[in-house]
Amino acid sequence: MNTKLSLIVVLPIILLFLGCATRPPPYVPAHPDRAKLTIIYDAFGKSSSLQKDWGYAALIEYGGKRILFDTGNNPAIFEHNIKAMHIDLTRLDFVVMSHRHGDHMGGLSYLLRVNPTVKIYAPQEGFGIYGASLPSSFYRQDTSLPPEQRYYDGRPPDVMQFGAAWPGANFQLVNQTTEIAPDIHLIALVSDKPGTLELRELSLAINTSDGMVVVVGCSHPGIHRILEAAARINSHIRLLAGGLHFVIAEDKDIEQTAAALHDEFKVDYIAPGHCTGEPMFNALRRVFGERYLYAGLGVNLGSGPHEARDAGQTGPAISVEEDLSHYRMLLAKEGPD
């Protein structure tokens, strides 16, 4: 199947996406000085050999760093898509697990089989599945009891360590917004919403010379709060990608949030996926127009003047230079950037 390349400006770079065919080509790494986001796991996308499923995972490359953001829902599907896209999980700098829901962490077992020592950033919770620790002073003690009826015979360790669902994994637990590499931040927030109350979630925020690139898993704490935290680092939100969690929201909330992202937060480009929801996809398309970026399974967002292509395209890669006429047309509409 022939594919069509569409080019849009994002960051100080070009943002591109292509149609899909049946056999993925070899993976094309990003230039060290540019950013690239590749959608590895999602439930929508053009036809290809990649398998769709509910969940989210993406590979982000920036500043020479390779970051895996979440691992999808099913380890077998995650493994299939990783291999089909020729992504080398042994060459990751670190992993970000956004939150503890299964549709974001299901592929961890495959990741750890391939790369058992990789650093994994995860939200810190009191008794979380990623492991935890607490001072032994957290519980009340009663010295009148005989030793055999007391915890640790009345002599508990100063710090009590609690196990993870993946013993031996290199989890780095995060409980506050942290810069984990130059210009690469994790935004740590806690949901106050019914159904996910007290759920802790990490979002990835990259501070580029053209503004913030924000990648979200499910936005359980609220996309407003996440962007407010990102804006404290840099008020210019250049790109927002990932799940916005409006999959069951009512039209009023959808329209208000779509308008706020455009008018209040002034997001330049939006590439929604996963739990954003079909009605919100439609609302964002209307509000953002050409600044709405299709981010289905297998799509590559990013890169510069080297060759790049979608995970479903066969044959020679298409260089940015081959479609500059479309690119210049969009530039003319947007003005200098």
Legacy VTK file of the C-alpha trace (Angstrom):
# vtk DataFile Version 3.0
C-alpha trace
ASCII
DATASET POLYDATA
POINTS 337 float
0.000 0.000 0.000
1.329 3.425 -0.879
1.712 5.907 1.922
1.398 9.645 2.124
3.720 11.798 4.196
2.306 14.798 5.976
4.665 17.269 7.602
3.839 19.673 10.400
6.081 21.997 12.401
6.665 21.055 16.046
9.569 22.045 18.340
12.506 23.469 16.400
12.078 20.362 14.313
9.641 18.764 11.900
6.826 16.563 13.129
5.807 13.864 10.689
3.401 10.977 10.397
2.711 8.501 7.608
0.189 5.895 6.532
0.684 2.221 7.282
1.375 -0.857 5.193
1.807 -4.457 6.286
5.489 -4.836 7.228
7.355 -2.426 9.514
10.798 -1.219 8.371
13.951 -1.054 10.500
13.678 1.509 13.272
15.274 4.900 12.543
16.813 6.480 15.659
16.459 10.181 16.336
19.224 12.693 15.816
20.786 13.443 19.246
19.900 17.126 18.999
16.243 16.552 18.178
13.182 15.016 19.769
11.175 12.047 18.585
8.145 10.245 20.016
7.120 6.819 18.715
3.763 5.291 19.685
4.383 1.641 20.612
1.073 0.693 22.203
-2.476 1.987 21.709
-5.929 0.841 20.633
-6.170 2.852 17.412
-4.031 3.321 14.332
-3.861 2.597 10.635
-3.719 -1.016 9.431
-0.331 -2.666 9.888
1.238 -5.754 11.411
1.280 -3.953 14.764
-1.302 -5.223 17.243
-3.808 -2.815 18.765
-4.874 -3.130 22.384
-6.120 -0.876 25.169
-3.099 0.667 26.870
-0.227 3.034 26.215
3.502 2.967 25.635
5.807 5.341 23.775
9.504 5.761 23.112
10.811 9.299 23.554
14.252 10.349 22.337
15.718 13.691 23.266
19.172 15.083 23.968
20.738 11.716 23.248
18.477 10.015 25.816
16.140 7.105 25.009
13.143 6.990 27.352
10.450 4.313 27.445
7.200 5.783 28.778
4.895 3.015 30.069
4.745 -0.566 28.760
1.182 -1.151 27.590
-1.360 -3.691 28.764
-0.319 -7.135 27.524
3.292 -8.383 27.611
2.887 -10.530 24.497
1.448 -7.647 22.464
4.076 -5.268 23.819
6.795 -7.748 22.815
5.263 -8.196 19.363
5.118 -4.455 18.666
8.616 -3.853 20.012
10.048 -6.551 17.748
7.942 -5.487 14.741
9.258 -1.924 15.099
12.847 -3.127 15.641
13.199 -1.153 18.885
16.157 -2.219 21.029
15.064 -2.153 24.679
18.626 -2.887 25.818
19.580 0.645 24.751
17.288 2.576 27.082
18.609 5.261 29.396
15.633 4.897 31.702
11.937 4.031 31.874
9.021 6.061 33.248
6.005 4.231 34.638
3.254 6.820 34.818
1.003 5.002 37.304
0.064 1.603 38.665
-2.826 0.691 36.322
-2.392 -2.558 34.416
-2.879 -1.073 30.948
0.318 0.949 31.472
2.550 -1.574 33.243
1.525 -4.917 31.719
4.632 -5.144 29.532
7.078 -4.720 32.421
7.689 -8.466 32.615
8.962 -8.502 29.016
11.019 -5.339 29.504
12.739 -6.812 32.575
13.414 -10.064 30.750
15.257 -8.106 28.053
16.811 -5.386 30.252
16.679 -6.486 33.921
18.810 -3.651 35.334
17.306 -0.657 33.533
16.461 2.305 35.780
12.685 2.639 36.162
11.149 5.805 37.568
7.780 5.175 39.219
5.480 7.071 41.584
6.178 6.575 45.264
3.283 5.205 47.279
3.077 4.040 50.873
2.515 0.397 49.944
2.864 0.532 46.175
3.487 -2.334 43.773
6.778 -0.728 42.768
8.067 -1.147 46.325
8.183 1.259 49.237
9.777 2.022 52.577
8.502 3.561 55.788
10.072 4.455 59.124
9.049 1.881 61.716
7.654 4.702 63.793
4.587 4.691 61.522
2.845 2.203 63.791
1.946 2.583 67.484
3.928 0.398 69.868
2.877 -1.126 73.164
5.817 -1.972 75.429
3.573 -3.778 77.932
3.260 -6.756 75.590
5.686 -9.687 75.840
8.335 -9.655 73.064
6.800 -12.583 71.164
3.587 -10.597 70.735
5.329 -7.522 69.420
6.465 -6.779 65.891
10.118 -7.726 65.445
10.193 -8.701 69.142
9.890 -5.008 69.966
13.078 -4.118 68.073
11.956 -3.082 64.576
14.440 -1.742 62.003
14.565 2.029 61.689
13.272 1.743 58.103
10.936 -1.007 56.948
11.306 -2.090 53.318
8.267 -3.388 51.409
8.500 -5.584 48.347
7.696 -4.820 44.719
5.683 -6.899 42.286
8.907 -7.222 40.276
11.631 -8.236 42.775
15.089 -7.067 41.823
13.910 -4.357 39.413
15.788 -1.064 39.634
12.909 1.168 40.709
13.606 4.823 41.511
10.534 6.114 43.350
9.495 9.739 42.830
7.199 11.727 45.131
7.742 15.281 43.858
8.422 17.026 40.585
12.045 16.254 39.759
14.559 17.006 37.012
15.999 13.561 36.256
18.287 14.671 33.392
19.122 18.058 31.872
15.798 19.626 30.785
13.923 16.358 31.415
11.432 16.547 34.289
8.967 14.209 35.954
5.807 15.917 37.200
4.471 14.056 40.253
0.834 14.656 41.208
-1.908 12.849 43.133
-5.431 12.342 41.800
-8.288 13.877 43.750
-10.940 12.406 41.448
-13.567 9.833 42.527
-12.505 6.348 41.457
-8.788 7.207 41.389
-8.562 9.106 44.683
-4.975 9.221 45.967
-3.623 7.577 42.798
-0.142 8.950 42.149
0.906 9.648 38.574
4.064 10.812 36.813
4.047 12.865 33.607
7.114 13.550 31.464
7.959 17.183 30.700
10.866 18.082 28.416
11.977 21.710 28.355
13.140 22.403 24.811
14.309 25.697 23.341
10.861 26.056 21.759
8.810 25.187 24.819
7.626 22.257 26.894
6.906 18.841 25.428
4.542 17.084 27.843
3.804 13.337 27.621
1.012 12.033 29.854
-0.161 8.517 30.650
-3.787 8.974 31.748
-3.862 12.443 33.351
-5.728 11.103 36.398
-4.724 14.136 38.513
-6.305 16.339 35.805
-4.699 17.707 32.666
-5.163 21.258 33.995
-3.016 20.506 37.050
-0.377 18.732 34.975
-0.026 21.639 32.563
0.004 24.155 35.414
2.963 22.259 36.899
4.706 22.121 33.508
4.097 25.843 33.005
5.972 26.583 36.222
9.049 25.219 34.444
8.272 26.913 31.127
4.930 28.561 30.396
5.179 27.806 26.680
3.583 24.370 26.067
4.821 23.339 22.660
3.394 19.808 22.435
0.999 17.739 24.547
0.826 13.997 23.822
-0.780 10.960 25.457
-3.958 10.105 27.348
-6.152 12.924 28.649
-8.787 10.676 30.325
-12.016 11.963 28.811
-13.089 8.554 27.541
-16.407 8.677 29.441
-16.686 12.446 29.959
-19.767 14.450 29.044
-19.805 16.854 26.108
-19.789 19.961 28.313
-16.575 18.932 30.078
-14.995 17.913 26.780
-15.726 21.236 25.090
-14.579 23.279 28.080
-11.284 21.413 28.365
-10.564 21.489 24.625
-11.088 25.261 24.665
-8.913 25.653 27.772
-6.036 23.715 26.216
-6.180 25.997 23.189
-7.072 29.366 24.726
-5.860 29.257 28.331
-2.789 27.037 28.153
-2.118 27.992 24.526
-0.801 24.542 23.632
0.857 24.791 20.224
0.324 21.203 19.081
-1.675 18.328 20.526
-1.227 14.601 19.819
-3.810 12.796 21.968
-4.045 9.048 22.408
-5.185 6.192 24.648
-7.898 7.250 27.139
-8.481 10.676 25.593
-11.736 9.320 24.151
-13.296 9.516 20.692
-15.550 12.537 21.433
-12.513 14.410 22.770
-10.481 13.426 19.696
-13.196 15.049 17.616
-13.412 18.164 19.790
-9.649 18.663 19.739
-9.581 18.257 15.952
-12.142 21.047 15.626
-10.427 23.361 18.100
-6.799 22.827 17.035
-7.270 22.348 13.304
-3.918 21.754 11.611
-2.247 21.762 15.017
-4.009 18.501 15.878
-1.569 15.643 15.255
-2.736 12.109 14.591
-0.882 9.856 17.033
-2.126 6.335 16.333
-0.187 3.128 16.924
3.135 3.101 15.084
3.255 6.832 14.356
6.549 8.683 14.727
6.364 12.288 15.890
9.552 14.235 15.542
13.036 14.094 13.999
14.816 16.523 11.763
16.211 16.476 8.227
17.321 12.854 8.316
15.149 10.051 6.956
12.230 8.972 9.105
9.077 7.013 8.560
6.062 5.415 10.133
6.335 1.963 11.654
4.044 0.529 8.995
5.758 1.786 5.839
7.751 -0.489 3.560
10.397 0.408 1.036
12.825 3.321 1.196
12.382 5.838 3.957
10.948 9.203 2.947
13.185 12.146 3.674
11.801 15.413 4.970
13.361 17.071 1.939
11.033 15.139 -0.374
7.898 16.938 0.768
9.047 20.456 1.619
6.313 21.959 -0.535
3.656 20.815 1.946
5.869 21.840 4.853
6.355 25.358 3.447
2.642 25.678 2.840
1.978 25.032 6.532
4.773 27.400 7.518
3.201 30.134 5.425
-0.083 29.682 7.297
1.635 29.729 10.690
4.206 32.397 9.972
7.884 32.227 11.012
8.527 29.859 13.925
LINES 1 338
337 0 1 2 3 4 5 6 7 8 9 10 11 12 13 14 15 16 17 18 19 20 21 22 23 24 25 26 27 28 29 30 31 32 33 34 35 36 37 38 39 40 41 42 43 44 45 46 47 48 49 50 51 52 53 54 55 56 57 58 59 60 61 62 63 64 65 66 67 68 69 70 71 72 73 74 75 76 77 78 79 80 81 82 83 84 85 86 87 88 89 90 91 92 93 94 95 96 97 98 99 100 101 102 103 104 105 106 107 108 109 110 111 112 113 114 115 116 117 118 119 120 121 122 123 124 125 126 127 128 129 130 131 132 133 134 135 136 137 138 139 140 141 142 143 144 145 146 147 148 149 150 151 152 153 154 155 156 157 158 159 160 161 162 163 164 165 166 167 168 169 170 171 172 173 174 175 176 177 178 179 180 181 182 183 184 185 186 187 188 189 190 191 192 193 194 195 196 197 198 199 200 201 202 203 204 205 206 207 208 209 210 211 212 213 214 215 216 217 218 219 220 221 222 223 224 225 226 227 228 229 230 231 232 233 234 235 236 237 238 239 240 241 242 243 244 245 246 247 248 249 250 251 252 253 254 255 256 257 258 259 260 261 262 263 264 265 266 267 268 269 270 271 272 273 274 275 276 277 278 279 280 281 282 283 284 285 286 287 288 289 290 291 292 293 294 295 296 297 298 299 300 301 302 303 304 305 306 307 308 309 310 311 312 313 314 315 316 317 318 319 320 321 322 323 324 325 326 327 328 329 330 331 332 333 334 335 336
